[in-house]
């Protein structure tokens, strides 16, 4: 675990994401990234730890998500 990830876990920082776009017709990696984030239906919401790996996943499918926090 990286130093930034450890500090985020200790401080309890979270990010809330909501799926706003459909994975139909998207590339395979984008569908798998949504599943990795725990999203599988439109308007489903998850609250996750704000770590660099989660931020990277969000960045790759940001056009399908609404991010808060």
PDB file of N, CA, C and O in Angstrom:
ATOM      1  N   UNK A   1       0.859  -1.172   0.000  1.00  0.00           N
ATOM      2  CA  UNK A   1       0.000   0.000   0.000  1.00  0.00           C
ATOM      3  C   UNK A   1       0.903   1.231   0.000  1.00  0.00           C
ATOM      4  O   UNK A   1       1.870   1.309   0.757  1.00  0.00           O
ATOM      5  N   UNK A   2       0.569   2.189  -0.862  1.00  0.00           N
ATOM      6  CA  UNK A   2       1.389   3.381  -0.973  1.00  0.00           C
ATOM      7  C   UNK A   2       1.152   4.320   0.213  1.00  0.00           C
ATOM      8  O   UNK A   2       0.186   4.174   0.963  1.00  0.00           O
ATOM      9  N   UNK A   3       2.043   5.266   0.357  1.00  0.00           N
ATOM     10  CA  UNK A   3       1.944   6.216   1.461  1.00  0.00           C
ATOM     11  C   UNK A   3       0.653   7.041   1.375  1.00  0.00           C
ATOM     12  O   UNK A   3       0.009   7.301   2.392  1.00  0.00           O
ATOM     13  N   UNK A   4       0.280   7.449   0.154  1.00  0.00           N
ATOM     14  CA  UNK A   4      -0.955   8.224  -0.022  1.00  0.00           C
ATOM     15  C   UNK A   4      -2.187   7.391   0.315  1.00  0.00           C
ATOM     16  O   UNK A   4      -3.144   7.892   0.905  1.00  0.00           O
ATOM     17  N   UNK A   5      -2.154   6.119  -0.064  1.00  0.00           N
ATOM     18  CA  UNK A   5      -3.290   5.242   0.220  1.00  0.00           C
ATOM     19  C   UNK A   5      -3.431   5.011   1.720  1.00  0.00           C
ATOM     20  O   UNK A   5      -4.545   4.972   2.242  1.00  0.00           O
ATOM     21  N   UNK A   6      -2.310   4.859   2.409  1.00  0.00           N
ATOM     22  CA  UNK A   6      -2.356   4.667   3.855  1.00  0.00           C
ATOM     23  C   UNK A   6      -2.909   5.893   4.552  1.00  0.00           C
ATOM     24  O   UNK A   6      -3.702   5.772   5.486  1.00  0.00           O
ATOM     25  N   UNK A   7      -2.495   7.083   4.106  1.00  0.00           N
ATOM     26  CA  UNK A   7      -2.987   8.294   4.759  1.00  0.00           C
ATOM     27  C   UNK A   7      -4.477   8.493   4.493  1.00  0.00           C
ATOM     28  O   UNK A   7      -5.200   8.968   5.368  1.00  0.00           O
ATOM     29  N   UNK A   8      -4.946   8.135   3.290  1.00  0.00           N
ATOM     30  CA  UNK A   8      -6.378   8.252   2.987  1.00  0.00           C
ATOM     31  C   UNK A   8      -7.183   7.275   3.830  1.00  0.00           C
ATOM     32  O   UNK A   8      -8.267   7.613   4.307  1.00  0.00           O
ATOM     33  N   UNK A   9      -6.661   6.067   4.019  1.00  0.00           N
ATOM     34  CA  UNK A   9      -7.363   5.070   4.812  1.00  0.00           C
ATOM     35  C   UNK A   9      -7.431   5.487   6.279  1.00  0.00           C
ATOM     36  O   UNK A   9      -8.444   5.272   6.945  1.00  0.00           O
ATOM     37  N   UNK A  10      -6.358   6.079   6.775  1.00  0.00           N
ATOM     38  CA  UNK A  10      -6.332   6.512   8.165  1.00  0.00           C
ATOM     39  C   UNK A  10      -7.275   7.685   8.411  1.00  0.00           C
ATOM     40  O   UNK A  10      -7.949   7.748   9.439  1.00  0.00           O
ATOM     41  N   UNK A  11      -7.316   8.619   7.451  1.00  0.00           N
ATOM     42  CA  UNK A  11      -8.131   9.810   7.659  1.00  0.00           C
ATOM     43  C   UNK A  11      -9.606   9.560   7.368  1.00  0.00           C
ATOM     44  O   UNK A  11     -10.449  10.401   7.681  1.00  0.00           O
ATOM     45  N   UNK A  12      -9.929   8.404   6.768  1.00  0.00           N
ATOM     46  CA  UNK A  12     -11.319   8.074   6.514  1.00  0.00           C
ATOM     47  C   UNK A  12     -11.929   8.834   5.358  1.00  0.00           C
ATOM     48  O   UNK A  12     -13.152   8.958   5.283  1.00  0.00           O
ATOM     49  N   UNK A  13     -11.095   9.355   4.438  1.00  0.00           N
ATOM     50  CA  UNK A  13     -11.622  10.080   3.293  1.00  0.00           C
ATOM     51  C   UNK A  13     -12.329   9.114   2.351  1.00  0.00           C
ATOM     52  O   UNK A  13     -11.844   8.014   2.088  1.00  0.00           O
ATOM     53  N   UNK A  14     -13.465   9.538   1.855  1.00  0.00           N
ATOM     54  CA  UNK A  14     -14.223   8.699   0.938  1.00  0.00           C
ATOM     55  C   UNK A  14     -14.642   9.504  -0.283  1.00  0.00           C
ATOM     56  O   UNK A  14     -14.623  10.735  -0.279  1.00  0.00           O
ATOM     57  N   UNK A  15     -15.016   8.786  -1.315  1.00  0.00           N
ATOM     58  CA  UNK A  15     -15.541   9.390  -2.530  1.00  0.00           C
ATOM     59  C   UNK A  15     -16.816   8.619  -2.889  1.00  0.00           C
ATOM     60  O   UNK A  15     -16.839   7.389  -2.845  1.00  0.00           O
ATOM     61  N   UNK A  16     -17.873   9.356  -3.244  1.00  0.00           N
ATOM     62  CA  UNK A  16     -19.137   8.741  -3.622  1.00  0.00           C
ATOM     63  C   UNK A  16     -19.295   8.857  -5.128  1.00  0.00           C
ATOM     64  O   UNK A  16     -19.177   9.942  -5.697  1.00  0.00           O
ATOM     65  N   UNK A  17     -19.564   7.722  -5.768  1.00  0.00           N
ATOM     66  CA  UNK A  17     -19.714   7.712  -7.216  1.00  0.00           C
ATOM     67  C   UNK A  17     -21.082   7.146  -7.574  1.00  0.00           C
ATOM     68  O   UNK A  17     -21.586   6.238  -6.913  1.00  0.00           O
ATOM     69  N   UNK A  18     -21.675   7.697  -8.632  1.00  0.00           N
ATOM     70  CA  UNK A  18     -22.963   7.241  -9.135  1.00  0.00           C
ATOM     71  C   UNK A  18     -22.820   6.977 -10.625  1.00  0.00           C
ATOM     72  O   UNK A  18     -22.296   7.818 -11.356  1.00  0.00           O
ATOM     73  N   UNK A  19     -23.278   5.823 -11.081  1.00  0.00           N
ATOM     74  CA  UNK A  19     -23.205   5.495 -12.495  1.00  0.00           C
ATOM     75  C   UNK A  19     -24.308   6.240 -13.236  1.00  0.00           C
ATOM     76  O   UNK A  19     -25.485   6.103 -12.906  1.00  0.00           O
ATOM     77  N   UNK A  20     -23.922   7.035 -14.246  1.00  0.00           N
ATOM     78  CA  UNK A  20     -24.887   7.813 -15.014  1.00  0.00           C
ATOM     79  C   UNK A  20     -24.967   7.377 -16.465  1.00  0.00           C
ATOM     80  O   UNK A  20     -25.895   7.759 -17.178  1.00  0.00           O
ATOM     81  N   UNK A  21     -24.001   6.576 -16.911  1.00  0.00           N
ATOM     82  CA  UNK A  21     -23.981   6.140 -18.303  1.00  0.00           C
ATOM     83  C   UNK A  21     -23.994   4.624 -18.409  1.00  0.00           C
ATOM     84  O   UNK A  21     -23.567   3.919 -17.494  1.00  0.00           O
ATOM     85  N   UNK A  22     -24.488   4.137 -19.536  1.00  0.00           N
ATOM     86  CA  UNK A  22     -24.581   2.699 -19.768  1.00  0.00           C
ATOM     87  C   UNK A  22     -23.270   2.150 -20.337  1.00  0.00           C
ATOM     88  O   UNK A  22     -22.619   2.808 -21.148  1.00  0.00           O
ATOM     89  N   UNK A  23     -22.884   0.942 -19.909  1.00  0.00           N
ATOM     90  CA  UNK A  23     -21.689   0.323 -20.473  1.00  0.00           C
ATOM     91  C   UNK A  23     -21.947  -0.361 -21.815  1.00  0.00           C
ATOM     92  O   UNK A  23     -21.014  -0.887 -22.423  1.00  0.00           O
ATOM     93  N   UNK A  24     -23.195  -0.362 -22.286  1.00  0.00           N
ATOM     94  CA  UNK A  24     -23.515  -0.998 -23.565  1.00  0.00           C
ATOM     95  C   UNK A  24     -22.782  -0.260 -24.685  1.00  0.00           C
ATOM     96  O   UNK A  24     -22.866   0.963 -24.797  1.00  0.00           O
ATOM     97  N   UNK A  25     -22.070  -1.017 -25.505  1.00  0.00           N
ATOM     98  CA  UNK A  25     -21.339  -0.438 -26.620  1.00  0.00           C
ATOM     99  C   UNK A  25     -19.990   0.147 -26.241  1.00  0.00           C
ATOM    100  O   UNK A  25     -19.307   0.717 -27.091  1.00  0.00           O
ATOM    101  N   UNK A  26     -19.596   0.018 -24.992  1.00  0.00           N
ATOM    102  CA  UNK A  26     -18.295   0.532 -24.533  1.00  0.00           C
ATOM    103  C   UNK A  26     -17.240  -0.550 -24.664  1.00  0.00           C
ATOM    104  O   UNK A  26     -17.555  -1.721 -24.875  1.00  0.00           O
ATOM    105  N   UNK A  27     -15.993  -0.147 -24.537  1.00  0.00           N
ATOM    106  CA  UNK A  27     -14.899  -1.100 -24.595  1.00  0.00           C
ATOM    107  C   UNK A  27     -14.922  -2.007 -23.369  1.00  0.00           C
ATOM    108  O   UNK A  27     -15.427  -1.634 -22.310  1.00  0.00           O
ATOM    109  N   UNK A  28     -14.366  -3.204 -23.533  1.00  0.00           N
ATOM    110  CA  UNK A  28     -14.388  -4.220 -22.478  1.00  0.00           C
ATOM    111  C   UNK A  28     -13.761  -3.709 -21.181  1.00  0.00           C
ATOM    112  O   UNK A  28     -14.290  -3.981 -20.103  1.00  0.00           O
ATOM    113  N   UNK A  29     -12.640  -2.970 -21.256  1.00  0.00           N
ATOM    114  CA  UNK A  29     -11.988  -2.499 -20.036  1.00  0.00           C
ATOM    115  C   UNK A  29     -12.874  -1.528 -19.263  1.00  0.00           C
ATOM    116  O   UNK A  29     -12.797  -1.467 -18.036  1.00  0.00           O
ATOM    117  N   UNK A  30     -13.712  -0.771 -19.963  1.00  0.00           N
ATOM    118  CA  UNK A  30     -14.598   0.159 -19.274  1.00  0.00           C
ATOM    119  C   UNK A  30     -15.701  -0.589 -18.533  1.00  0.00           C
ATOM    120  O   UNK A  30     -16.060  -0.211 -17.418  1.00  0.00           O
ATOM    121  N   UNK A  31     -16.239  -1.639 -19.135  1.00  0.00           N
ATOM    122  CA  UNK A  31     -17.248  -2.457 -18.450  1.00  0.00           C
ATOM    123  C   UNK A  31     -16.642  -3.117 -17.219  1.00  0.00           C
ATOM    124  O   UNK A  31     -17.267  -3.148 -16.158  1.00  0.00           O
ATOM    125  N   UNK A  32     -15.427  -3.644 -17.354  1.00  0.00           N
ATOM    126  CA  UNK A  32     -14.776  -4.307 -16.221  1.00  0.00           C
ATOM    127  C   UNK A  32     -14.415  -3.312 -15.121  1.00  0.00           C
ATOM    128  O   UNK A  32     -14.451  -3.657 -13.940  1.00  0.00           O
ATOM    129  N   UNK A  33     -14.073  -2.094 -15.493  1.00  0.00           N
ATOM    130  CA  UNK A  33     -13.758  -1.072 -14.496  1.00  0.00           C
ATOM    131  C   UNK A  33     -14.997  -0.721 -13.678  1.00  0.00           C
ATOM    132  O   UNK A  33     -14.909  -0.565 -12.460  1.00  0.00           O
ATOM    133  N   UNK A  34     -16.140  -0.596 -14.328  1.00  0.00           N
ATOM    134  CA  UNK A  34     -17.383  -0.323 -13.589  1.00  0.00           C
ATOM    135  C   UNK A  34     -17.692  -1.450 -12.614  1.00  0.00           C
ATOM    136  O   UNK A  34     -18.097  -1.199 -11.479  1.00  0.00           O
ATOM    137  N   UNK A  35     -17.503  -2.693 -13.053  1.00  0.00           N
ATOM    138  CA  UNK A  35     -17.732  -3.833 -12.162  1.00  0.00           C
ATOM    139  C   UNK A  35     -16.739  -3.793 -11.004  1.00  0.00           C
ATOM    140  O   UNK A  35     -17.105  -4.077  -9.863  1.00  0.00           O
ATOM    141  N   UNK A  36     -15.487  -3.442 -11.288  1.00  0.00           N
ATOM    142  CA  UNK A  36     -14.466  -3.335 -10.240  1.00  0.00           C
ATOM    143  C   UNK A  36     -14.794  -2.267  -9.210  1.00  0.00           C
ATOM    144  O   UNK A  36     -14.433  -2.390  -8.039  1.00  0.00           O
ATOM    145  N   UNK A  37     -15.476  -1.224  -9.648  1.00  0.00           N
ATOM    146  CA  UNK A  37     -15.903  -0.164  -8.732  1.00  0.00           C
ATOM    147  C   UNK A  37     -17.180  -0.539  -7.981  1.00  0.00           C
ATOM    148  O   UNK A  37     -17.612   0.181  -7.081  1.00  0.00           O
ATOM    149  N   UNK A  38     -17.780  -1.668  -8.356  1.00  0.00           N
ATOM    150  CA  UNK A  38     -18.981  -2.128  -7.677  1.00  0.00           C
ATOM    151  C   UNK A  38     -20.264  -1.568  -8.256  1.00  0.00           C
ATOM    152  O   UNK A  38     -21.302  -1.568  -7.595  1.00  0.00           O
ATOM    153  N   UNK A  39     -20.195  -1.090  -9.494  1.00  0.00           N
ATOM    154  CA  UNK A  39     -21.372  -0.519 -10.144  1.00  0.00           C
ATOM    155  C   UNK A  39     -21.841  -1.470 -11.236  1.00  0.00           C
ATOM    156  O   UNK A  39     -21.030  -1.967 -12.018  1.00  0.00           O
ATOM    157  N   UNK A  40     -23.149  -1.728 -11.295  1.00  0.00           N
ATOM    158  CA  UNK A  40     -23.639  -2.634 -12.315  1.00  0.00           C
ATOM    159  C   UNK A  40     -24.956  -2.195 -12.939  1.00  0.00           C
ATOM    160  O   UNK A  40     -25.407  -2.813 -13.903  1.00  0.00           O
ATOM    161  N   UNK A  41     -25.578  -1.157 -12.423  1.00  0.00           N
ATOM    162  CA  UNK A  41     -26.835  -0.666 -12.981  1.00  0.00           C
ATOM    163  C   UNK A  41     -26.807   0.855 -12.991  1.00  0.00           C
ATOM    164  O   UNK A  41     -26.107   1.476 -12.192  1.00  0.00           O
ATOM    165  N   UNK A  42     -27.570   1.447 -13.895  1.00  0.00           N
ATOM    166  CA  UNK A  42     -27.661   2.903 -13.931  1.00  0.00           C
ATOM    167  C   UNK A  42     -28.181   3.436 -12.610  1.00  0.00           C
ATOM    168  O   UNK A  42     -29.052   2.837 -11.979  1.00  0.00           O
ATOM    169  N   UNK A  43     -27.639   4.556 -12.208  1.00  0.00           N
ATOM    170  CA  UNK A  43     -27.987   5.253 -10.974  1.00  0.00           C
ATOM    171  C   UNK A  43     -27.651   4.472  -9.705  1.00  0.00           C
ATOM    172  O   UNK A  43     -28.151   4.800  -8.629  1.00  0.00           O
ATOM    173  N   UNK A  44     -26.806   3.438  -9.818  1.00  0.00           N
ATOM    174  CA  UNK A  44     -26.333   2.768  -8.602  1.00  0.00           C
ATOM    175  C   UNK A  44     -25.211   3.620  -8.008  1.00  0.00           C
ATOM    176  O   UNK A  44     -24.451   4.256  -8.737  1.00  0.00           O
ATOM    177  N   UNK A  45     -25.117   3.625  -6.694  1.00  0.00           N
ATOM    178  CA  UNK A  45     -24.180   4.490  -5.979  1.00  0.00           C
ATOM    179  C   UNK A  45     -23.313   3.663  -5.049  1.00  0.00           C
ATOM    180  O   UNK A  45     -23.781   2.704  -4.436  1.00  0.00           O
ATOM    181  N   UNK A  46     -22.040   4.041  -4.948  1.00  0.00           N
ATOM    182  CA  UNK A  46     -21.106   3.399  -4.024  1.00  0.00           C
ATOM    183  C   UNK A  46     -20.279   4.474  -3.343  1.00  0.00           C
ATOM    184  O   UNK A  46     -19.966   5.502  -3.943  1.00  0.00           O
ATOM    185  N   UNK A  47     -19.931   4.233  -2.100  1.00  0.00           N
ATOM    186  CA  UNK A  47     -19.007   5.084  -1.373  1.00  0.00           C
ATOM    187  C   UNK A  47     -17.756   4.262  -1.127  1.00  0.00           C
ATOM    188  O   UNK A  47     -17.807   3.212  -0.488  1.00  0.00           O
ATOM    189  N   UNK A  48     -16.621   4.749  -1.643  1.00  0.00           N
ATOM    190  CA  UNK A  48     -15.360   4.014  -1.591  1.00  0.00           C
ATOM    191  C   UNK A  48     -14.285   4.861  -0.928  1.00  0.00           C
ATOM    192  O   UNK A  48     -14.409   6.082  -0.836  1.00  0.00           O
ATOM    193  N   UNK A  49     -13.218   4.195  -0.463  1.00  0.00           N
ATOM    194  CA  UNK A  49     -12.063   4.910   0.063  1.00  0.00           C
ATOM    195  C   UNK A  49     -11.434   5.728  -1.047  1.00  0.00           C
ATOM    196  O   UNK A  49     -11.363   5.283  -2.192  1.00  0.00           O
ATOM    197  N   UNK A  50     -10.984   6.907  -0.712  1.00  0.00           N
ATOM    198  CA  UNK A  50     -10.359   7.794  -1.692  1.00  0.00           C
ATOM    199  C   UNK A  50      -8.874   7.457  -1.776  1.00  0.00           C
ATOM    200  O   UNK A  50      -8.045   8.089  -1.122  1.00  0.00           O
ATOM    201  N   UNK A  51      -8.549   6.452  -2.592  1.00  0.00           N
ATOM    202  CA  UNK A  51      -7.164   6.021  -2.777  1.00  0.00           C
ATOM    203  C   UNK A  51      -6.737   6.294  -4.209  1.00  0.00           C
ATOM    204  O   UNK A  51      -7.591   6.492  -5.073  1.00  0.00           O
ATOM    205  N   UNK A  52      -5.448   6.311  -4.480  1.00  0.00           N
ATOM    206  CA  UNK A  52      -4.983   6.537  -5.851  1.00  0.00           C
ATOM    207  C   UNK A  52      -5.499   5.489  -6.841  1.00  0.00           C
ATOM    208  O   UNK A  52      -5.785   5.822  -7.991  1.00  0.00           O
ATOM    209  N   UNK A  53      -5.620   4.245  -6.418  1.00  0.00           N
ATOM    210  CA  UNK A  53      -6.102   3.214  -7.341  1.00  0.00           C
ATOM    211  C   UNK A  53      -7.573   3.441  -7.695  1.00  0.00           C
ATOM    212  O   UNK A  53      -7.966   3.266  -8.849  1.00  0.00           O
ATOM    213  N   UNK A  54      -8.376   3.824  -6.724  1.00  0.00           N
ATOM    214  CA  UNK A  54      -9.794   4.114  -6.992  1.00  0.00           C
ATOM    215  C   UNK A  54      -9.902   5.348  -7.878  1.00  0.00           C
ATOM    216  O   UNK A  54     -10.714   5.372  -8.803  1.00  0.00           O
ATOM    217  N   UNK A  55      -9.107   6.361  -7.613  1.00  0.00           N
ATOM    218  CA  UNK A  55      -9.124   7.571  -8.439  1.00  0.00           C
ATOM    219  C   UNK A  55      -8.731   7.263  -9.879  1.00  0.00           C
ATOM    220  O   UNK A  55      -9.294   7.838 -10.810  1.00  0.00           O
ATOM    221  N   UNK A  56      -7.774   6.363 -10.071  1.00  0.00           N
ATOM    222  CA  UNK A  56      -7.376   5.969 -11.414  1.00  0.00           C
ATOM    223  C   UNK A  56      -8.492   5.255 -12.152  1.00  0.00           C
ATOM    224  O   UNK A  56      -8.701   5.480 -13.345  1.00  0.00           O
ATOM    225  N   UNK A  57      -9.212   4.391 -11.440  1.00  0.00           N
ATOM    226  CA  UNK A  57     -10.352   3.695 -12.055  1.00  0.00           C
ATOM    227  C   UNK A  57     -11.452   4.694 -12.420  1.00  0.00           C
ATOM    228  O   UNK A  57     -12.059   4.593 -13.487  1.00  0.00           O
ATOM    229  N   UNK A  58     -11.701   5.645 -11.542  1.00  0.00           N
ATOM    230  CA  UNK A  58     -12.710   6.668 -11.807  1.00  0.00           C
ATOM    231  C   UNK A  58     -12.310   7.491 -13.040  1.00  0.00           C
ATOM    232  O   UNK A  58     -13.157   7.812 -13.873  1.00  0.00           O
ATOM    233  N   UNK A  59     -11.049   7.823 -13.150  1.00  0.00           N
ATOM    234  CA  UNK A  59     -10.557   8.626 -14.267  1.00  0.00           C
ATOM    235  C   UNK A  59     -10.784   7.922 -15.607  1.00  0.00           C
ATOM    236  O   UNK A  59     -11.070   8.577 -16.609  1.00  0.00           O
ATOM    237  N   UNK A  60     -10.656   6.590 -15.630  1.00  0.00           N
ATOM    238  CA  UNK A  60     -10.791   5.872 -16.895  1.00  0.00           C
ATOM    239  C   UNK A  60     -12.243   5.749 -17.360  1.00  0.00           C
ATOM    240  O   UNK A  60     -12.486   5.476 -18.536  1.00  0.00           O
ATOM    241  N   UNK A  61     -13.206   5.943 -16.464  1.00  0.00           N
ATOM    242  CA  UNK A  61     -14.626   5.878 -16.863  1.00  0.00           C
ATOM    243  C   UNK A  61     -15.396   7.110 -16.378  1.00  0.00           C
ATOM    244  O   UNK A  61     -16.592   7.023 -16.099  1.00  0.00           O
ATOM    245  N   UNK A  62     -14.722   8.240 -16.277  1.00  0.00           N
ATOM    246  CA  UNK A  62     -15.349   9.435 -15.719  1.00  0.00           C
ATOM    247  C   UNK A  62     -16.542   9.922 -16.536  1.00  0.00           C
ATOM    248  O   UNK A  62     -17.417  10.606 -16.004  1.00  0.00           O
ATOM    249  N   UNK A  63     -16.585   9.578 -17.816  1.00  0.00           N
ATOM    250  CA  UNK A  63     -17.702   9.977 -18.664  1.00  0.00           C
ATOM    251  C   UNK A  63     -18.973   9.178 -18.370  1.00  0.00           C
ATOM    252  O   UNK A  63     -20.047   9.511 -18.872  1.00  0.00           O
ATOM    253  N   UNK A  64     -18.853   8.126 -17.558  1.00  0.00           N
ATOM    254  CA  UNK A  64     -20.006   7.302 -17.189  1.00  0.00           C
ATOM    255  C   UNK A  64     -20.410   7.505 -15.732  1.00  0.00           C
ATOM    256  O   UNK A  64     -21.335   6.851 -15.251  1.00  0.00           O
ATOM    257  N   UNK A  65     -19.726   8.405 -15.028  1.00  0.00           N
ATOM    258  CA  UNK A  65     -19.925   8.550 -13.585  1.00  0.00           C
ATOM    259  C   UNK A  65     -20.210   9.994 -13.184  1.00  0.00           C
ATOM    260  O   UNK A  65     -19.878  10.937 -13.903  1.00  0.00           O
ATOM    261  N   UNK A  66     -20.830  10.141 -12.022  1.00  0.00           N
ATOM    262  CA  UNK A  66     -20.934  11.416 -11.315  1.00  0.00           C
ATOM    263  C   UNK A  66     -20.166  11.214 -10.012  1.00  0.00           C
ATOM    264  O   UNK A  66     -20.453  10.285  -9.256  1.00  0.00           O
ATOM    265  N   UNK A  67     -19.202  12.072  -9.754  1.00  0.00           N
ATOM    266  CA  UNK A  67     -18.324  11.915  -8.593  1.00  0.00           C
ATOM    267  C   UNK A  67     -18.602  13.024  -7.587  1.00  0.00           C
ATOM    268  O   UNK A  67     -18.694  14.197  -7.948  1.00  0.00           O
ATOM    269  N   UNK A  68     -18.734  12.636  -6.316  1.00  0.00           N
ATOM    270  CA  UNK A  68     -18.933  13.597  -5.224  1.00  0.00           C
ATOM    271  C   UNK A  68     -17.906  13.320  -4.151  1.00  0.00           C
ATOM    272  O   UNK A  68     -17.679  12.168  -3.781  1.00  0.00           O
ATOM    273  N   UNK A  69     -17.293  14.358  -3.657  1.00  0.00           N
ATOM    274  CA  UNK A  69     -16.370  14.201  -2.539  1.00  0.00           C
ATOM    275  C   UNK A  69     -14.975  13.952  -2.871  1.00  0.00           C
ATOM    276  O   UNK A  69     -14.143  13.810  -1.974  1.00  0.00           O
TER     277      UNK A  69
END
